[in-house]
């Protein structure tokens, strides 16, 4: 089966964050650090891949300083800002859409929801195909997480290409770095695409490779 996996360094929020009080709350910061190490590590003479793991506590302080938490969760705007503050272009994007009834002040799933979800997944896959990981948010129960959680998509697997089928129909699995490492390393975890779509919260942060060419 055709497989693409980016060689993204892996960090753990429980093993690489030194302050115990923050370990259960730093999944997003650790995902950004892994992406920084992948995109910039060893490409600048004064920054080595290991240095990003050593800076994790400082990264947490930076996000706290810019008030990057809301209801105890990291905002994706603040996580994208953290990446940009360290030289990596990044922006958050939502693929949520609802239909609002102003008569009874209620909301329900929009008729556009399926299209937005499909387009979001396609953008994620294209980004990974082009060489950059994608940070996504998943619901509790995705793995061992007991609340919403941030993970990093680093690869995908497809069936043999069938030109008659939609491109998304050939994707069978994603590969993710889950920073929630307690008993074993969750590097390049293989996840069925159906499970991801079930738990994905329709939030993502996209990163762009650094280029100095005009």
HUDA-V183633 format. One record per pair of residues at least 12 apart in sequence whose C-alpha atoms are under 8 Angstrom apart, sorted by the first residue. I is the first residue (numbers start at 0). J is the second residue. D is the distance in whole Angstrom. If there is no record, write none. Layout:
[[I:J:D] [I:J:D]]
This chain:
[[0:156:7] [0:157:6] [0:158:5] [0:159:6] [1:156:6] [1:157:5] [1:158:7] [1:159:7] [2:154:7] [2:155:6] [2:156:4] [2:157:6] [3:128:7] [3:154:5] [3:155:6] [3:156:6] [4:153:6] [4:154:4] [4:155:7] [4:174:7] [4:187:8] [5:127:8] [5:130:7] [5:131:8] [5:132:7] [5:153:5] [5:154:6] [6:37:7] [6:153:8] [7:33:7] [7:34:7] [7:36:8] [7:37:5] [7:132:8] [7:153:7] [8:33:6] [8:34:8] [8:36:7] [8:37:6] [8:48:8] [9:33:6] [9:176:7] [9:178:8] [9:186:6] [10:29:7] [10:30:8] [10:33:6] [10:52:7] [10:178:6] [11:29:7] [11:178:5] [11:179:6] [11:180:6] [11:184:8] [12:25:6] [12:26:6] [12:29:6] [12:178:5] [12:179:6] [12:180:7] [13:178:8] [13:179:7] [13:180:6] [13:181:6] [14:180:7] [14:181:8] [15:52:6] [15:53:8] [15:55:7] [16:55:6] [16:56:6] [17:56:7] [18:56:7] [23:179:8] [24:71:8] [24:72:7] [25:59:7] [26:148:7] [26:149:6] [26:150:7] [26:178:6] [26:179:7] [27:73:7] [27:78:7] [27:134:8] [27:148:8] [27:149:5] [27:150:7] [28:55:7] [28:58:7] [28:59:7] [28:78:7] [29:55:7] [29:178:7] [30:134:7] [30:149:7] [30:150:6] [30:151:6] [30:178:7] [31:78:7] [31:79:8] [31:81:8] [31:82:6] [31:134:8] [32:51:6] [32:52:7] [32:55:7] [32:82:8] [33:51:8] [34:132:7] [35:51:7] [35:82:7] [35:85:8] [35:87:7] [36:48:5] [36:49:8] [36:51:6] [38:87:8] [38:131:8] [38:208:7] [38:209:7] [39:87:8] [39:209:8] [58:81:7] [61:81:7] [62:77:6] [62:78:7] [62:81:7] [65:77:7] [75:91:6] [75:203:8] [75:204:7] [76:90:7] [76:91:6] [79:91:6] [79:204:7] [86:209:8] [87:206:7] [87:207:7] [87:208:7] [87:209:6] [88:206:6] [88:207:5] [88:208:7] [88:209:7] [89:204:7] [89:205:6] [89:206:4] [89:207:6] [90:204:6] [90:205:6] [90:206:7] [91:202:7] [91:203:6] [91:204:4] [91:205:6] [92:202:6] [92:203:5] [92:204:6] [92:205:8] [93:201:6] [93:202:5] [93:203:6] [94:115:5] [94:116:6] [94:119:6] [94:201:5] [94:202:6] [95:112:7] [95:115:7] [95:116:8] [95:201:6] [95:202:8] [96:108:7] [96:109:6] [96:111:7] [96:112:6] [96:115:8] [97:109:4] [97:110:8] [97:112:7] [98:110:8] [116:201:7] [119:201:8] [121:167:7] [124:155:8] [126:205:8] [127:152:8] [127:153:7] [127:154:6] [128:154:8] [131:153:8] [131:206:7] [131:207:7] [131:208:7] [132:151:7] [132:152:5] [132:153:5] [132:154:8] [132:205:8] [132:206:7] [133:151:6] [133:152:5] [133:153:7] [133:203:7] [133:204:6] [133:205:5] [133:206:7] [134:149:7] [134:150:6] [134:151:5] [134:152:6] [134:203:6] [134:204:5] [134:205:7] [135:149:6] [135:150:6] [135:151:6] [135:152:7] [135:199:7] [135:200:8] [135:201:8] [135:202:6] [135:203:4] [135:204:6] [136:148:6] [136:149:4] [136:150:6] [136:199:6] [136:200:6] [136:201:7] [136:202:6] [136:203:7] [137:149:6] [137:150:8] [137:195:8] [137:198:5] [137:199:4] [137:200:5] [138:198:5] [138:199:6] [138:200:6] [139:198:8] [140:198:8] [141:194:8] [141:195:8] [141:198:6] [143:179:8] [144:179:8] [149:177:8] [150:175:7] [150:176:6] [150:177:5] [150:178:7] [151:175:5] [151:176:5] [151:177:7] [152:173:7] [152:174:6] [152:175:4] [152:176:6] [153:173:8] [153:174:6] [153:175:5] [153:176:7] [153:187:7] [154:173:6] [154:174:5] [154:175:7] [154:187:8] [155:170:7] [155:171:8] [155:172:6] [155:173:4] [155:174:6] [156:170:6] [156:171:6] [156:172:5] [156:173:6] [156:174:8] [157:169:5] [157:170:4] [157:171:5] [157:172:7] [158:170:6] [158:171:7] [170:192:7] [171:191:6] [171:192:6] [172:189:6] [172:190:5] [172:191:4] [172:192:5] [173:188:8] [173:189:6] [173:190:5] [173:191:6] [173:192:6] [173:195:8] [174:187:5] [174:188:5] [174:189:5] [174:190:6] [175:187:5] [175:188:5] [175:189:7] [175:190:7] [176:188:6]]
